[in-house]
Amino acid sequence: EGLDAVVVPRRQRASTVASAAIEEPERMQIVSAPPSYLDTLNIPVAHGRGLRADDPEGGIGREGTCVLDNASVPRLFPDRDPADVVGETITLRIDRLERSMRVVGVLSDPLRYR
């Protein structure tokens, strides 16, 4: 099954996320979400776009898509403007599996997910 994701900084129950811009992976919350997630919750995207039904399915050996909340950008891409990370790739490490995810959007506010 494909994995679309919203990546949210969080200290508990988190997987690790890495980018080429940081030396050590960060522990972050990964929210597996359907394409309608952001629209349904009326969560605005500041840069790029939200998830779409026609995004490629991620999985082993296939790049998926993700949206970062704006609080995760400085942790994954220090000294970068949030608008400039759209199109970059991050690596999710979930249960010993690594998945490459292309950043398609950045949210305007930190996402509060519990």
C-alpha positions in Angstrom: 0.0 0.0 0.0 1.2 3.5 -0.7 2.3 5.9 1.9 1.5 9.6 1.8 2.5 11.5 4.8 2.4 14.6 6.8 5.6 15.0 8.8 5.2 16.7 12.2 7.9 17.3 14.8 7.1 15.3 18.0 9.2 13.7 20.7 7.0 10.7 21.5 6.1 7.7 19.3 8.0 9.0 16.4 9.9 7.5 13.6 13.1 9.0 12.3 13.4 11.4 9.3 16.5 12.3 7.5 17.5 14.8 4.7 20.8 15.4 3.0 21.0 18.7 4.9 21.4 17.2 8.3 23.9 14.8 9.8 21.7 12.9 12.2 18.1 11.8 11.6 15.4 13.6 13.6 12.7 11.8 15.6 9.4 13.0 14.2 5.7 12.0 14.0 4.6 10.6 10.7 0.9 10.9 9.9 -0.1 8.5 7.2 -2.9 10.4 5.5 -5.3 10.2 2.5 -5.2 13.0 -0.1 -8.3 14.6 1.4 -6.7 14.9 4.9 -5.6 18.6 4.7 -8.8 19.8 2.9 -11.1 17.9 5.3 -9.4 19.6 8.3 -9.1 22.9 6.5 -5.4 23.0 6.9 -3.8 25.6 4.6 -0.6 24.9 2.6 1.8 27.8 2.5 4.1 26.5 -0.2 3.7 23.9 -2.9 0.5 21.9 -2.6 -1.3 19.2 -0.5 -1.5 15.5 -1.2 -3.4 14.4 -4.4 -5.0 11.2 -5.4 -2.8 11.0 -8.5 0.5 11.3 -6.5 2.7 8.2 -7.0 2.3 5.5 -4.5 5.3 5.3 -2.2 6.7 2.0 -1.0 9.8 -0.1 -1.1 11.8 1.1 -4.0 9.3 3.8 -5.0 9.4 7.4 -4.0 6.2 8.7 -2.3 5.1 12.2 -1.5 4.8 14.1 1.7 3.9 17.5 3.2 5.9 19.0 6.0 4.5 21.2 8.7 6.4 24.5 9.0 8.0 23.5 12.3 9.7 20.5 10.7 11.5 22.5 8.0 14.2 24.1 10.2 14.9 20.7 11.8 15.3 18.9 8.4 16.6 21.7 6.3 18.5 24.2 8.6 18.9 27.7 7.1 16.5 27.0 4.3 13.4 29.0 3.5 10.3 26.8 3.7 9.4 27.7 0.1 12.7 26.3 -1.1 12.3 22.8 0.3 9.4 21.9 -2.0 10.8 19.3 -4.4 13.5 18.1 -2.0 13.6 14.4 -0.8 13.5 13.2 2.8 14.0 9.6 4.0 11.5 8.1 6.4 12.7 5.3 8.6 9.7 3.3 9.9 10.0 -0.1 11.5 13.4 -0.7 10.0 12.2 0.2 6.5 13.4 3.3 4.6 11.2 5.2 2.2 12.1 8.2 0.1 9.5 10.9 0.1 9.4 13.9 -2.2 8.3 17.1 -0.4 5.3 18.5 -2.3 4.2 21.1 0.2 4.8 22.9 3.5 1.9 23.9 5.8 1.6 27.4 6.9 1.3 26.5 10.6 2.6 23.8 12.9 0.2 20.8 12.7 -1.3 19.8 16.1 -1.7 16.1 15.8 -2.4 13.8 18.8 
